Amino acid sequence: MKFEKFFNSKFYKVLELIYRLIITNLVGLLAILLGLGIFSLMSAIISMVIIVKSISTDTEFPLVTVFINSFKKNYKRVLPLSFFYLFLIALSVFNLFFFYVWFNEVGSLFYEVAFNFSIFILLFVLAMFINACFVYVYFPNLTNWKVIKYSFTLFRVTIIQFILMIIFLVGLFFLVYTIPLLVIFIYISLGLYLINYSLKNTYRILVVDGVESLNAFMYK
């Protein structure tokens, strides 16, 4: 039948993927806003990573239910991690504005170099935060301290993925000011989906035998 042919077509699968990414993006942003960012940012991103990681299996699961259950299940453990990375992000932002102000007032080469370097530091810290969310999902056996450690050290074997994270972050800042609707509806979940696509083979190889990465089917 024509309907069956359509449902099995690549075009339908792309439409279904876009739909699931939109729902994931909306639910994730809602959770971040309800927690004022400070109390829910990392937990929400981790739940989104669990979903986009599981979407690639082409198996149906209730998106909202999985998001809520995984958010609640991991919230307490993630909160200290979240505070650590938010502290680093806040410190990096303060550093950026400090050198920006002095560069505008003094205009010396030192402050120009320091300002540009502080931009890189902020992007690096944000990329480390995103990587920590993936490390948490792929290596659930690690302690919080080791999640922090590997969020730094695994960049050595994931250079291409690190560059992709930087591109994602730069694009996020750009779209917030130019096309904010994309950020609201799909950009974050799509970015996480693409980052996961580039990371998954490397991280699956590194997972210890007998350890199962977090996936949506644990939270149905």
Buried (B, 14 or more C-beta within 10 A) or exposed (E): EEEEEEEEEEEEEEEBBBEBBBBBBBBBBEBBEEBEEEBBBBBBBBBBBBBBBBBEEEEEBEBEEBBBBBBEBBBEBBBEBBEBBBEBBEEBBEBBEBBBEBBEEEEEEEBBEBBEEBBEBBBBBBBBBBBBBBBBBBBBEBEBEEBBBBBEEBBEEBEEBBEBBBEBBEBBEEBEEEEEEBBBBBBBBBBBBBBBBBBBEBBEEEBEEEEEBBBBEBBE
